[in-house]
């Protein structure tokens, strides 16, 4: 199981709507509006890194209002 944080920038005024839509996607554990350089932070999981990448590109990035994403896989050192 691979987990990651997905940091999302949105169009102005769209953070809440983006977080709400993303929270319904399969594999998303949590999606919250935040302040700072990113507007929404998502915690997601998938069986493999490839599956995680497909989820980000095919599902998350297709949500209306998103301008940029940054995916940060969780590592256990």
C-alpha positions, 0 to 999 in steps of 0.5 A: 500500500502506497500513501501520499499527500497531494498538494493542490492549488485551485482557482480563486474561490474554488478550494472548498468545492474542490475539496468536497469533490475530491473527498468522494474519490476512491482512494482518498482518505482525507481532503481539507481546505488549507491556507498558504501556498496550497489551497487543498491538501489530500491524503490518498492511498493506492496499491502501487505507485503506478496506481497512485499516479493514475489516480492523480492524473485520471481522477484528481487532476480532472476536478474542475477548478484545479490549476496545479498538483504536487504529489508527495509519497509517504516514506517510512525511513 
